[in-house]
Amino acid sequence: MPNSQRQSPELMPMLSRGKHRNPRKGACFMELAAYLAGERWSDHPACTHPLLASVARMVNDQTSDAGRPQLAALIPSVIGLTSDDLHVDARIALRCATMALPVVAEERQRVMAVSVLACERVLADLDGRPPGQLEEQSRAALAAVPHTVPWAQDFAREFWTSARPFRRRGAPMIVRYAVLGIARACISDPDGMLRDLLVSVIGECAAWVEGEESRRTTWDSGKWADACRLTGVAGSSAL
């Protein structure tokens, strides 16, 4: 993406919760991504990996009205981030689970701990390594909630899902539980953590898609001003 397109514009389009029939009715994060990429108006555009788009939609909807303008500058960075590699799904889900696990309510921690182990199992199968060898981010997240680890390990040994069900159901479920858990956690700045989660997930995708530059989608920078005009403007003070 050209450097001129990486710079944050002074004016930001207004983001709203939920789906919208057209930009005059409002726009969510992924609807504006579709618009900037030149696709039809949709919150499920082809220009973005489906699981990344799911994270973006949920973060958009779970962020408060006051905090949502801070997401707008990230919209161009999701355009063109798509791949069929299951690593991407597993990496997104793992990042969501490890970030959420230390902060979610106790009743959600078991789900997130199992999610960490499930993602690690998928990645181990893909990479041909023993499933018990956890990455540093996973070890750190599990260490923060030691009381859940034995139960999660026992459950994970008894329950396993193959790659296709993981992509269709497992990974989306992990993302949903993680985002909702962060949004409802007893932390000082859930909006900020949700934005940090989206930034981290975008980074995970970019790291894997970087080698597939031929598949990257450009975006029309001229449409940015149109998006601001159609949806309303959030000034640079929101960043």
C-alpha positions, 0 to 999 in steps of 0.5 A, spaced: 500 500 500 502 506 498 505 511 503 500 516 502 494 511 503 498 509 510 497 516 513 491 517 517 487 523 514 485 529 518 477 527 517 474 520 519 468 517 517 463 516 522 462 509 524 455 506 527 453 499 530 450 494 526 448 493 518 446 499 514 442 499 507 446 504 504 451 509 507 446 515 508 443 510 513 450 509 517 456 505 516 460 500 520 467 498 519 467 493 514 461 496 510 466 502 509 472 497 507 467 494 502 466 501 499 473 504 499 475 497 496 470 498 490 466 493 492 458 493 493 455 495 499 456 489 504 459 488 511 462 481 508 466 484 503 471 479 499 477 484 500 478 481 507 479 475 510 472 472 513 475 471 520 478 478 520 472 481 518 468 478 523 473 481 529 472 488 525 464 487 525 464 485 533 469 490 535 465 495 531 459 493 535 461 492 542 465 499 542 462 504 545 459 510 541 464 515 544 470 510 542 468 508 536 471 513 532 478 511 534 477 505 529 476 509 523 483 510 521 484 502 521 479 501 516 484 501 510 489 496 513 484 490 512 483 491 505 486 486 501 488 482 507 485 475 505 488 468 504 485 461 504 491 458 509 488 455 515 494 458 519 490 465 518 484 463 521 488 459 527 492 465 528 486 470 529 483 465 533 489 464 538 490 472 538 483 473 540 484 467 545 490 469 549 488 477 549 482 475 552 483 470 557 487 474 562 481 479 563 475 475 562 470 474 567 471 467 571 466 463 567 469 465 561 476 463 562 475 456 561 472 457 554 478 461 553 483 456 556 480 451 551 480 455 545 488 457 546 489 449 547 485 448 541 488 453 536 495 451 538 493 444 536 491 446 529 497 450 528 501 444 531 498 439 526 499 444 520 506 445 522 508 438 524 510 439 531 508 436 537 501 439 540 504 440 547 509 445 545 506 452 546 508 458 543 510 464 548 504 468 548 500 462 549 504 460 555 503 467 558 496 467 557 495 460 561 500 462 566 495 468 568 489 463 570 493 457 573 486 454 576 483 453 569 489 450 566 488 443 569 481 442 567 482 445 560 488 440 558 483 434 560 477 437 556 482 438 550 484 431 550 477 428 550 475 433 545 478 435 538 475 437 532 478 437 525 481 443 520 474 444 516 469 444 523 475 449 526 474 454 520 467 453 520 465 453 527 471 453 532 474 459 530 468 464 529 466 461 536 473 463 539 472 470 536 465 471 539 467 469 546 473 473 546 470 480 543 464 479 548 468 477 554 473 483 553 467 488 552 464 486 558 470 485 562 471 489 569 477 493 566 478 500 566 478 501 558 474 496 554 474 500 548 482 501 548 483 493 549 478 492 543 482 496 539 488 493 541 485 487 539 483 489 532 490 492 531 493 485 533 489 481 529 490 485 523 498 484 524 497 477 524 493 477 518 498 482 514 504 477 517 501 471 513 498 475 507 505 479 506 507 473 501 501 473 497 502 480 494 499 478 488 492 478 491 492 484 495 487 489 493 488 496 493 483 502 495 480 508 492 483 514 497 478 519 493 472 515 496 475 517 503 472 524 503 466 521 500 465 516 505 466 522 510 461 526 506 455 520 506 456 518 513 458 524 517 465 526 520 469 525 526 474 530 526 482 528 528 481 529 535 477 523 536 484 519 534 
